[in-house]
Amino acid sequence: MPRTPSRRSLLAGSAGAALAAPLLGAAPAHAAGPGGGKRRLVPGADVAAGQDWRMLRGRKVGVVSNPTGILLDARHIVDSMAETKGLNIVGVFGPEHGFRGSAQAGESEPEFEDPRTGLTVYDAYGADAKKLADLFTKAGADTIVFDIQDVGVRFYTYIWMMFNSMVAARSIGARFVVLDRPNPIGRRADGPLLTPKFSSGVGLRPIIQQHGMSVGELARYFNGELLPEEGKGGTVELEVVEVRGWRPDALAQETGLPWVPPSPNMPTPDTATVYAGTGYFEGTNLSEGRGTTQPFQFIGAPYLDHHYSDRLNARKLPGVLFREGYFVPTFNLYEGETCAGVQLMVTDPRRCEPIRTAVAMLVEAAKYDGFAWREDDWDEERPFWIDKLSGSTRLRKMIDAGEDVDALTAAWRGEVREFERARRPYLLYR
């Protein structure tokens, strides 16, 4: 997601390498069942396609999706829908990076006619609820289908496009259908709660940083908790097509599902595992590894040295190791410069605590004289990007005051417990 989001996306309050699509486990997907047995895992899109898309028949359908909206045979849902007699697909709406995935971070694909299907693809990145309502109306949609792979983190912008799309659908009286997919980092809830003052395109409304819900569950939470407080209030007509055979604590590495990068800098499940934490480095003057083969796992800057990895390994953080690493980003921050730092290696994704890990990395980085928080000169009232990512000034101020990891992570423990209680009625998978 964006290192430097466009100003329009932030003011709207929403959320050039093409996406590669390595298939990890091309055989039919299975997940571990009770006693270690196997059971077939079927994403919501495949459930709907297996029913010949009957829930969409007789409707004028708009689809919000990107390259992750595939079936188990690797075909995109829009291609399947367009080939299905009796379905009326009136338009496709592309998020950040675009519908076909050709745009880099903070960018989108302009409106175009999709050569495979002949459908109009609208540029919806950065659109608020009103703009989305206008686009849905322009297309003539009375049903909006959402199918995008999320990575379970508040500052990954696709969930806020879903939120705005739900508000927009409500405003025009449209039905909203979510084709659900597993959360690749599981059920764990962690991290600080967003405070309303720091609402932005990387966090519109108060949820915690690692929400631990599928997009379908999150849509139910939005509908029950947030939409009634939005605009004129009320809920949207919502249907979630559930994943079959998914145990919600299963991680992406355990599902056997194909992994299509949800964005250009999310190439593997291990990237998703750590991103909930190392996304914080977008708010610093360290490189978060954009322009390398392992974004969000290579972390460094010209002013770091080999002591950085030594100090981090000495902390014995669960599920990870830090390899002393040197890299030269091919684009973005420090393009063409040698950065010293670490390669964050996931040794056990189930034990890894990404936010605690990243906080430790920030604490150690802040001990270097060259360290600084990223400041945005276009936002005089909220200049620090880390405050938008973490949801308040608390993390930054505590690190500046010399607080260590235990105190920092304890600061939001109560917020996590409260969010876990609030989300409970909306969970679909037990």
Secondary structure, 3 states (H helix, E strand, C coil): CCCCCCHHHHHHCCCCCCCCCCCCCCCCCEEECHHHCEEECECHHHHHHHCCCHHHCCCEEEEEECCCCECCCCCEHHHHHHCCCCCEEEEEEECCCCCCCCCCCCCCCCCEECCCCCCEEEECCCCCHHHHHHHHHHHCCCEEEEECCCCCECCCCHHHHHHHHHHHHHHHCCEEEEECCCCCCCCCCEEEECCHHHCECCECCCCEEECCCCHHHHHHHHHHHHHHHCCCCCCCEEEEECCECCCCCCCHHHHCCCCCCCCCCCCCHHHHHHHHHHHHHHHECCECCCCCCCCCCEEEECCCCCHHHHHHHHCCCCCEEEEEEEECCCCCCCCCCCEEEEEEEECCCCCCCHHHHHHHHHHHHCCCCCCCECECCCCCCCCEHHHHHHCCCHHHHHHHCCCCHHHHHHCCHHHHHHHHHHHHHHCCCC
